[in-house]
């Protein structure tokens, strides 16, 4: 067992202790200085450490807003994630799967096991007619086959489009239609909080009016899912006779690796396009340095594969580093509130990466419960997805990390492909509520509306400057206009606008304040109010609606809806229908926590709904000048309705 020295505290800053520093992969700031001098060269040097069939000709090419990395290079991510590890880590555990039911056995895959499973399934996909460049839908819960599917696609150069298994069939359908996927991989079901979720039924609905010709079904719960003849095939039948060797496809550095949809400022989700070369390099080195991944680490990232964190740090990153990682099927508080502690202790997790919403939930169940666990294998803790408030930071640091573990608060986005802002564990400094320093080679700044760089402690818009990073999205799938408008319009085509607001302290540590667009974070899940509004607007009795996020103790934010309805229906019934529509169109995670039926929504004279005012009705802030409203009386009415329903 490792020694238990505490993290060093100096004033409000935290630093690694000598013992940690001694073993850390990155121990001092030299790497920052080197990277800042020539970021392109810095990334090129890192790129040399992953496997290429053919080296690139040019490191970085910029044709604003478009850019490319490692141009002319030929690569396949599985060559580094799998093959490379066969030499030195053939029998090392790559993947541990922990099922939700405690009575069920875990599944373990060594690097060699995983390699063979991926090859078998890659061959099966080929037999189904999947070719390089084809899109493949993946609608799977947290089972090993999710990881195998992604890697098998990558192996043959097919583009995976993972859809979060708790998204609705409608959300699945939109993504399958947009990408014209020919194959979908799903499961009969899975366990969630002790219940069987019948995923195949959802998948069937989502398949309507799509180009999907073949559906591969993982048998997980054996719920006698209906299989359609000629279309649906069991995974186990398909791979039974496949060879465990499949040649990897030679991919261009800038070829698509995957598309992952995320919520933007409008109702329609955007397909973020990530490419083979840059993503591989960035995923490898952010995972390695930020989590200080060494040979003996056991990495557990709690995010679902349906989100970018599940892609980069729940699959590719740890494999590229040759690590052992865990995926968990269930909810971290099921069947007991400290299930997550049991998992950490069962496997000796050293690196635990989760979201502030989970941390707040753990706290709600009581500190005593956590104190019963020693959690002594933990070394590095990570937080992601939304700003972590000071109370949650301290509780995570003190009660989970026992003041011995470094806590990396990692800022990034689906678009960035990998973490861009966080201090490194062997270097520091760490400061509660601050994500920290930009990763070496990343140029971030905080600008005012006019594009002027702001001094310390002034809040403004967070931007990333050229040469950006190798893993940043290349475009929005089939929608270059949206790509341009969302990220490259506010400050011209050479500056990537994150749509986050932030500030820097005098040490250059960055604190993320929150989104400046209509994106809300519900238990770490990214949604836009526009998506919910489009869903609600489908109701025939509803004239108009507005959705805003309001603060919530555990989830960070929850959506609330304001609705103007045509008819005087019983409120309870209408509320149920509105919530039903949101669940049907997006999924249960998006359910409004409350629906307010109001007479009128506050609007400007030009008819724009003032969501800002609706938001402020919950925060207790002053509402500001209402004289610009066309209907200032609406505000009182809304306020009364909110109070009445408390
Ligand atoms: C948005 C991106 C990328 C992993 C999961 C989220 C917010 C993310 C932090 C953090 C404060 C954060 C930002 C960002 N965010 N990490 N450490 N501190 N805010 O990815 O779903 O694409 O959401 O999440 O607002 O823009 P995502």
Boltz pocket constraint, residues with backbone or C-beta under 6 A from the ligand:
constraints:
  - pocket:
      binder: B
      contacts: [[A, 262], [A, 308], [A, 309], [A, 383], [A, 384], [A, 385], [A, 386], [A, 387], [A, 388], [A, 409], [A, 410], [A, 411], [A, 412], [A, 413], [A, 414], [A, 415], [A, 421], [A, 435], [A, 498], [A, 499], [A, 500], [A, 512], [A, 514], [A, 515], [A, 521], [A, 524], [A, 525], [A, 526]]
      max_distance: 6.0
